[in-house]
C-alpha cells in the first residue's frame, strides 16, 4: 500500500504553526515528493527565528507522517529565507491622512491587473468570493495578491489563516504575508485582536493609500481587492486614485440584495471603473443528508440582471456549509481538491480566458 500526496498534505495541515494556522495554510511546504513509501519535503521558514520556533512542528510532522499507513521513511529539511526580520518600528503608523496626488488614477508598480470585488450590501459572501478567487488564480499559476480593504471589518486574516504582524524594515515599507500561494495584507494584521477601528473618513482613506502604496507587493499578475460593502469612502478613494482593471460585483439572488447591487454597479459606472461581471453567490443549496437541491435565496436573479444590463455573468457559487467551515478554519475551499473548489476555479478560468486574470 502506497501513500499519496493528498494524504501527506492532510497530515501536514494538522500540524500547528506556533504563530497561528498550520504548515499548509502558512504556505511553508516546498519540494514535496512521495516516492513509494518515502516522503520528502522542505519547510521553508521566513527567518532563522521562525525556523528555530518551528523545531517542535517539524518533529510533530515527522512523527505523524511515519505513523501514516504506507510511509516507510520521512526526510524533512528546514530552511530560512534570510536574516531575522525586525519588528515594525513604532514610527509605522496606519491611518494617517492621505497625501495629495496629482494626475488622476495611478498604476501600482509591479502589478499588472487590479480587480476590486464589491457588493452593494454586507452578508452576500463578498469576502469569501475574494479569498477563494485569489487562491483559485494562484492555483492556476498566477502571481496573486489579496488586499483586505474592509477597514472597519477585516476578515481576510481569519479566512486565509494568518495572524502574524507584518514587519517593516524601515518604518515605511510594509512586508506582506503569504498564505496558500497568495501575497496578502489586511489592516486586521496591524491591530490587536478584537480592536475596533474608530476613524473618520480621512484616516480611512489614508490607511487605504498606505496599504496600496507602502506594501512591498512585488511582481504580481493580479491584485484582488476585497472592498467593504456599500458605496463609501474606500470605494471612492480607490477608484479615483488607482488604475483598476475592473470590478466584480457579488450579490445573492433575492430582490433586496439586487437592489443594493444595482447601486454598486451605478457607483462603478459613475467612477468610470469597468465592471468585469456579476457573480451570483449562495445560488444553490444541496442538502448533505438527502441530496435535495433548493434555492433558499431564489435563483437566477443575478444572471437576469447581468443580461438586462448587458454585463458578463461570471457564474453561480453554491451555498454550502463546507465553504463556511473552510473559511473559518483559515483554508479557503478553493485550496482543496474537493468538488466545492471547482466553481471558484471555473470563475478564475473565465477571468483568465478574458485576459483579466
SULVEN-V304015 format. One line per field, one symbol per residue. ss: DSSP state (a for helix, b for strand, c for the rest). phi: phi as a letter, one per 40 degrees, with the letter a starting at -180 (. if undefined). burial: # if it has 16 or more other C-alpha atoms within 10 Angstrom, else .. A space follows every 10 residues. Layout:
ss->???
phi->???
burial->???
This chain:
ss->ccccaaaaaa aacccbcccc cbccccccbb bbbbbccbbb bbbbbbbaaa aaacaaaaaa aaaaaacccc ccbbbbbbbb bbcccccccc cccccccccc cccccbcccc bbbbbbbbcc cccccaaaaa aaaaaaaaac cccbbbbbcc cccccaaaaa cccccccccc cccbccbbbc cbbbbbaaaa cccccccccc aaaaaaaaaa aaacbccccb bbbbbbcccc ccaaaaaaaa abcccbbbbb bcccaaaaaa aaaaaaaaaa ccccbbbbbb ccccbbcccc ccbbcccccc aaaaaaaaac ccbbbbcccc aaaaaaaaac ccaaacccaa aaaaaaaaaa aaacccc
phi->.bcbcccccc ccccccccch gaccccfbcb fcbbbgbcbb abcbccadcc dcccdccccc ccccccccdg ccabbbbbbb cacdcccccd ccbchccccc bbggdbcbdg bcbbbcbbac acgcgdcccc cccccccccc gccbbbbccc ccbcbcdccc gbaccccacb gbcbccbbaf gbcbaacccc bcdgcccbbc ddcccccccc cccbcccgcb cabcbccccg bbdccccccc bbcccibbbb acccdcccdc cccccccccc cfbcccibbc cfcbbbcccb gccbbcbgag cccccccccf bcbchbbcca dccccccccg bdccccbccc cccccccccc ccccgbb
burial->..##...#.. #######... #########. ...#..#### ########.# #..#..##.# ##..##.... #..#...### ....#..#.. .#.##.##.. .......#.. ########## #..####### #########. .######### #..####### ###.####.. .######### ########## .......... .######### #######..# ########## #..##.#### ########## ####..##.# #####.##.. ..#.###### #####..... ......#.## ###.##.... .######### ..#..##..# ######...# #########. #....##
